[in-house]
Amino acid sequence: MSTVGKEEDIVTVACDEGNVGQQQYKCTNSKWVPLQDNCVLEVIKNLEDQSQGITGGDVPEFVELLSNATQQNGALVVSSQATVTSIVTILDNIATASSTIEVDQEVMENFLQTVDVLVSPGANAVWNNLNGDTNETRKSASSNLLLAVEKMAGALADEDTYQIVTETLSLNKSVVTEANNLLMINSSEIEIPATELSGGNTSVTVVVFFSLNNVIPVRTLHDSIDNTLNGNVILVNTSQRLDNISLTFEKNNTELANPLCVFWNFDLFNKTGGWDSFGCEPKFDGNFTVTCECNHTTSFSILMSPYIPEKIKEALAYITYIGVGISMGSLVICLIIEIIVWRAMTTNDTAYMRHVCIVNIAVSLLIADIWFIVGAAVSNENGAAVGPCSAATFFAHFFYLAMFFWMLISALLLLYRIVWVFGNISRLAMMLIGFFIGYGCPLIIAVVTVASTAGRDGYINSNNTCWLNWTETKALLAFVIPVLVIVAINFCVMIVVLVKMLRRGVGDTVQNDEKHNLKVIAKCVAVLTPLFGLTWGFGIGILIAPDSVGLHVVFAVLNSLQVCIWISINYTECLFNMVLYVVFVAFSHAYFSLKGFLHFGVWDPLG
């Protein structure tokens, strides 16, 4: 615009060629910003004017003109709020006029082709703006569109049977009987109880909208911001009144829960419409479908919400990320301590293998945490890219398993040194066995898992988390089962070790320094096995009861603290002894220096 104006000025200008109406602009920060666009395609505006006086006899020809105009100007239609609103008005006028006639297949096909353009993905932005508009005429456009389709479905000839399919919707016109009372349309099922059909054949019209969740807002009496339209919208019209109907919806997102069976109530919110659950209730909630029973017919769908409310999810995310940060920092400290004390603490084979296990547990967990962060980084609300997410999942799976297998090696080392006292496996042999079990077994499990599930797109979760799939392929069992087996083996090892130690003192058969190492290993295995097992036990509990906030909180906290507990068990005594040694040396140095100063009258820094 080249118009000159002052800040906050509002100007009205004519629409571009081919459109009728006006546009308003507001001067904001020295720029003209669009304020309101009332421009309607001229061909659509002419049809709207003509539709005001349309009669039933005019409908077949007129609806064909509208269909042609809408499809020929599809890109312009879906980018203009005013044009979409105008077409909805035309469709409503056509549906009202059609109440006096019997609509045939050709008329309905032209009508639905127009609707198909309006509800296409390219119109999502327009519908978002219309649904949030303060003007009630625009705000009710989506409700009026659905009402127009319902009116047309009610005007179809009862005896006709046919199907109309477009990219965004499907219409099925059929007749049901007591013997054939189940309709399967795409992924949806509609069942009318035989008792409702005792009066004879019933004509049923079903329109399934595949993408109406982008058009119809999630307005409910409960006004929950967490609810999401999680299934197709199914419009059902019957030739006789029904008091019972069953509908089965396929879930769009299997990670959502708390299904609410709803229908579109055109009278809610000052006639702008909203979802209402009156007369409908869920009867079955499966992994992939929800079955609802209702005592009336209209437009139905399901509203669902996350297992955990968004605010609690944010709090859990903070706990998790802070915990992972603390864990990674602690693991780095652990590795630094190992570098410092390695030579002094690996004087015999038992001590050497114990510290090899510690280092590999720390390295495995540290790398697994890094890949956890990578997986979180490549995820977003719209899902994650399959390639990066699969890579993050593979390495996190591999290194988390490696951590548990190195814990198993610690337990087996303890069992070997306690039970086979006079056994003498060389250090090299123990290292080879340790690395094969510690990294070879996890690698085999991780590779087999990705090879057997990736081809079916079932390796990673279908939602916005980079982790092993559970709902479709149960790939998560490739982590859960090895962990549970290792925890069980470690418990058995501890029982055997305790029995052996009670029967004869461990100090009778091993040297003092080795006895100390065995006690430390026993302490680690005894504490860490239930700790890690309990932590991942809560993780399995989350799979069974994903709506439990308490399980999520406990799992997040334990997952964060287990590393700190593990490090404290391994290094508290070591660090305490180091502190005592430093304090002793410092005091000794000060004492002898002061003694020398008093005796000779000079300060002797070397004591």
Residue, then its C-alpha position, 0 to 999 in steps of 0.5 A: m500500500s502507498t497510502v500515507g497515514k499515522e500510527e494506529d490509523i485504519v484505512t479501507v480499500a477495495c479488493d483486488e481484481g476478481n474479488v468483491g468487498q473491502q479490505q481494512y489495514k491498520c498502521t502499526n510500527s510504520k507499516w500497513v498490517p491487514l486488519q480484516d479481509n472481506c474480499v470474496l471471489e466474484v464468481i462465488k459472490n454472484l452464486e451467493d446472491q443467486s442462492q438467496g432465492i433458490t428453489g428445489g427445482d433449481v438445486p441440481e443445476f445450481v449445485e453443479l455450477l457451485s462445484n465447478a466454480t469451487q474446484q476451478n478456484g480451489a487455491l484461492v478459495v482455501s486461502s480466503q476466510a470470506t470466500v469460505t464463509s460465503i460458500v458455507t452460506i451457499l451450501d446451507n441455502i442449497a440444503t434448505a431448498s433440497s428439503t422439498i425434493e429427493v436428492d439423487q446421487e449426482v446432486m449429492e456428489n457435486f455437493l460433497q465435491t464442494v465440501d471436499v475443497l473446503v475441508s482440504p488440508g490447505a484450508n486449515a489456516v483459514w478454519n483456525n482463524l474462523n473458529g477463533d473469530t469474535n464475529e459469530t457468523r464467521k465463528s459458526a461457519s464450521s458448524n453451519l457446514l456440518l449442518a448443511v451436510e446433515k440436511m442434505a443427507g436427510a434429503l436423499a432418496d430412501e431406496d437408493t444405495y451407492q457410495i461417494v468417495t473423495e480425498t477427505l470424506s466418504l458417503n455410504k448410502s445403504v439399507v440395513t436389515e435385522a440379518n445385516n445390521l453392521l456397516m463397515i466404512n473405511s476404518s469405522e464400524i456402525e452397528i444398529p441392534a436388531t431390536e431397533l430394526s423390527g419395523g423392517n428395512t431401514s435406510v442409513t446414510v453414513v458420511v465419514f469425514f477423515s480430516l474434519n478435526n482440522v475444521i471443527p473446533v474442540r469446543t465442549l461444555h467442560d472447556s478442557i484445553d487438553n482434549t483432542l478430536n482423536g477419530n473420524v467424524i461420523l455423520v449418521n442419518t436414518s430413515q427411522r428413529l433409533d434409540n440405540i446405535s453403536l459406533t467404533f472409531e479408529k484412534n488417530n493417536t494411540e498415545l491419548a487416553n480418557p475417551l469421551c464419546v461426543f456428538w456435535n450439538f448445534d445449539l451450544f455456545n449461542k448457536t455456534g455449536g460444540w461437542d456434547s456427550f449427552g446420550c453417548e458413552p464409551k463401551f470399549d477402549g482398546n489399543f487402536t479403537v474406541t466403541c461408543e453407544c448413543n441413543h440418537t443419530t447425528s454427527f459423532s466422534i471421540l475426544m481424548s486427552p493425554y494420559i498426563p496433563e500438560k502442566i504435569k508433563e512439563a514438570l516431569a520433563y524438568i525433573t527428567y532433564i535435571g536428573v539426566g544432567i546430574s547423572m551425566g555430571s556424576l558419571v564424568i566425576c566417576l570416570i575422573i576418579e577412576i583415572i586418578v585411583w586406577r593404579a592404586m586400586t587395581t592391585n589384584d585380579t578381583a579389584y582390576m575386574r571390579h574397576v573395569c566393570i565400574v568404568n564400563i557401567a559409567v561409560s555405557l550409562l553416560i553414552a546412553d544419557i547422551w543419546f537420550i538427550v539427542g532423541a529428545a532434541v530431534s523430537n517435537e510436537n509433530g513427531a520426530a524424523v524417522g532416521p535420526c529418531s531410529a538412530a537415537t533409539f538404537f544407541a540408547h537401547f544398546f548402551y542402556l542394555a550394556m549397563f545392565f549386562w556389565m552389572l551382570i558381569s559384576a555379579l558373576l565375578l562375585l559368584y566366581r570369586i566366592v564359589w570357585v575360590f581356587g579357580n584361576i582364570s587369567r586376567l585376559a580371559m576375564m576381560l574377553i568374557g566380560f567384553f563379549i557379555g557386556y557389549g556383544c549380547p546387547l549388540i545382538i539384541a539391539v540389531v535383531t530388534v531393529a531388523s525385525t521391527a523397522g521394516r513394519d514401521g514398528y521400531i520407534n514410537s508413533n508419537n513424539t518420543c524416540w524410544l522403542n515401540w510398544t503399542e504396535t510391535k511390542a519392540l520394548l520387550a527387547f529391553v524389558i525382558p533382558v533387564l528383568v532376566i538380569v535382575a533375577i539372575n543378580f538376586c539369585v547370585m546374591i542368595v548364593v553368595l550370602v549362603k556361602m558367606l554364612r557357612r564359612g567366613v570369606g576371610d578364611t579363603v581370600q586375602n585381606d585386600e581381595k576380601h575388601n573388594l569382594k565385600v564392595i562388589a557384594k554391597c554394590v550388587a545387593v543395593l544396585t540390583p533392587l535399585f535399578g530393578l525397582t526403577w525399571g519396575f516402575g517403568i513397566g508399571i507406567l506401561i500398564a497404567p500410563d495414566s498414573v501420575g505417581l508412577h511417572v514421578v517416582f520413575a523420574v526421581l529414581n532414574s535421576l538418583q540411581v547414579c548418585i547412589w551407585i557412585s556414593i557406594n563405590y567411592t564414599e569410603c575411597l573419598f573419605n580415606m583420601v580426605l583423611y589422608v590429606v588432612f593427616v598430611a597437612f596437620s603433620h606438615a604444619y606440626f613439624s614446620l612449627k616445631g622446627f621454627l620454635h627450635f631453630g628460630v626460623w620457618d622451615p617449610l619442609g618441616 
